[in-house]
Amino acid sequence: MVLALAIFSGHTLDQLLHSYGYAAVAAFVAIESLGVPFPGESMVIAAALYAGLSHHLAVLGIFLCAAAGAIVGDNIGFAIGWFAGFALLARFGPRVRLNEAKLKVGKLIFDRYGGRVVFFGRFVSILRTYAAFLAGTTRMTYARFLLFNAAGGILWSALYAFGFYYAGAALQKARGPFDIVAGVIAAVAVVVFILWLRVHERRLEAEAEEIYPGALAGHLRR
């Protein structure tokens, strides 16, 4: 977010769009997708509204650039997770009580439900930023990751680009309440998931240990 503030100093999203056009859309979405908290979603919305009002950009170009940025950014995030994620989590995870047993549970979840996490994570702000990194860290099969990543990125880009282009004024007015409702739903979902993990923590850890006995590093495909 500090990086975003540095870029925004003296610039609005409209000014960035006027100066850099489609490249700004692709860059913002890619930066957010590779694991950096960044307003990629806001840029797509601003670009769609800007195109609808000024007609200086084409909505098809916005959609294509947003989809490309999402897919490319997520693939970079996946690669970072694949080559450095486990080392980073193993080193800094214990500071937030993320030990190897919990990392094994994370791998178990991604092995079973990784496709759904990657696809639906595109529509949830926190997961949109970190899902690709976690998929790479847990060594999700790349072909499976790419399939669900591309599907989620394309659908998300289409909904935001075409939705805000054709119904921009109405959606913009509804965005505040929608963001609040979506945020509450996402927060409740996260809390429910955390509570579910706590209730089943011992069972999941035992199951993960049975599937990945010994050091987790030995079970990560390279």
CORCORSUL-V248064 format. One record per residue. N is the residue number from 1. RES is the residue in three letters. SS is DSSP state (~ for helix, > for strand, _ for the rest). Layout:
n & res & ss
N & RES & SS
N & RES & SS
This chain:
n & res & ss
1 & MET & _
2 & VAL & ~
3 & LEU & ~
4 & ALA & ~
5 & LEU & ~
6 & ALA & ~
7 & ILE & ~
8 & PHE & ~
9 & SER & _
10 & GLY & _
11 & HIS & _
12 & THR & _
13 & LEU & ~
14 & ASP & ~
15 & GLN & ~
16 & LEU & ~
17 & LEU & ~
18 & HIS & ~
19 & SER & ~
20 & TYR & ~
21 & GLY & _
22 & TYR & ~
23 & ALA & ~
24 & ALA & ~
25 & VAL & ~
26 & ALA & ~
27 & ALA & ~
28 & PHE & ~
29 & VAL & ~
30 & ALA & ~
31 & ILE & ~
32 & GLU & ~
33 & SER & ~
34 & LEU & _
35 & GLY & _
36 & VAL & _
37 & PRO & _
38 & PHE & _
39 & PRO & _
40 & GLY & ~
41 & GLU & ~
42 & SER & ~
43 & MET & ~
44 & VAL & ~
45 & ILE & ~
46 & ALA & ~
47 & ALA & ~
48 & ALA & ~
49 & LEU & ~
50 & TYR & ~
51 & ALA & ~
52 & GLY & ~
53 & LEU & ~
54 & SER & ~
55 & HIS & _
56 & HIS & _
57 & LEU & _
58 & ALA & _
59 & VAL & ~
60 & LEU & ~
61 & GLY & ~
62 & ILE & ~
63 & PHE & ~
64 & LEU & ~
65 & CYS & ~
66 & ALA & ~
67 & ALA & ~
68 & ALA & ~
69 & GLY & ~
70 & ALA & ~
71 & ILE & ~
72 & VAL & ~
73 & GLY & ~
74 & ASP & ~
75 & ASN & ~
76 & ILE & ~
77 & GLY & ~
78 & PHE & ~
79 & ALA & ~
80 & ILE & ~
81 & GLY & ~
82 & TRP & ~
83 & PHE & ~
84 & ALA & ~
85 & GLY & ~
86 & PHE & ~
87 & ALA & ~
88 & LEU & ~
89 & LEU & ~
90 & ALA & ~
91 & ARG & ~
92 & PHE & ~
93 & GLY & ~
94 & PRO & ~
95 & ARG & ~
96 & VAL & ~
97 & ARG & _
98 & LEU & _
99 & ASN & _
100 & GLU & ~
101 & ALA & ~
102 & LYS & ~
103 & LEU & ~
104 & LYS & ~
105 & VAL & ~
106 & GLY & ~
107 & LYS & ~
108 & LEU & ~
109 & ILE & ~
110 & PHE & ~
111 & ASP & ~
112 & ARG & ~
113 & TYR & ~
114 & GLY & ~
115 & GLY & ~
116 & ARG & ~
117 & VAL & ~
118 & VAL & ~
119 & PHE & ~
120 & PHE & ~
121 & GLY & ~
122 & ARG & _
123 & PHE & _
124 & VAL & _
125 & SER & ~
126 & ILE & ~
127 & LEU & ~
128 & ARG & ~
129 & THR & ~
130 & TYR & ~
131 & ALA & ~
132 & ALA & ~
133 & PHE & ~
134 & LEU & ~
135 & ALA & ~
136 & GLY & ~
137 & THR & ~
138 & THR & _
139 & ARG & _
140 & MET & _
141 & THR & _
142 & TYR & ~
143 & ALA & ~
144 & ARG & ~
145 & PHE & ~
146 & LEU & ~
147 & LEU & ~
148 & PHE & ~
149 & ASN & ~
150 & ALA & ~
151 & ALA & ~
152 & GLY & ~
153 & GLY & ~
154 & ILE & ~
155 & LEU & ~
156 & TRP & ~
157 & SER & ~
158 & ALA & ~
159 & LEU & ~
160 & TYR & ~
161 & ALA & ~
162 & PHE & ~
163 & GLY & ~
164 & PHE & ~
165 & TYR & ~
166 & TYR & ~
167 & ALA & _
168 & GLY & ~
169 & ALA & ~
170 & ALA & ~
171 & LEU & ~
172 & GLN & ~
173 & LYS & ~
174 & ALA & ~
175 & ARG & ~
176 & GLY & ~
177 & PRO & ~
178 & PHE & ~
179 & ASP & ~
180 & ILE & ~
181 & VAL & ~
182 & ALA & ~
183 & GLY & ~
184 & VAL & ~
185 & ILE & ~
186 & ALA & ~
187 & ALA & ~
188 & VAL & ~
189 & ALA & ~
190 & VAL & ~
191 & VAL & ~
192 & VAL & ~
193 & PHE & ~
194 & ILE & ~
195 & LEU & ~
196 & TRP & ~
197 & LEU & ~
198 & ARG & ~
199 & VAL & ~
200 & HIS & _
201 & GLU & ~
202 & ARG & ~
203 & ARG & ~
204 & LEU & ~
205 & GLU & ~
206 & ALA & ~
207 & GLU & ~
208 & ALA & ~
209 & GLU & ~
210 & GLU & ~
211 & ILE & ~
212 & TYR & _
213 & PRO & _
214 & GLY & _
215 & ALA & _
216 & LEU & ~
217 & ALA & ~
218 & GLY & ~
219 & HIS & ~
220 & LEU & _
221 & ARG & _
222 & ARG & _
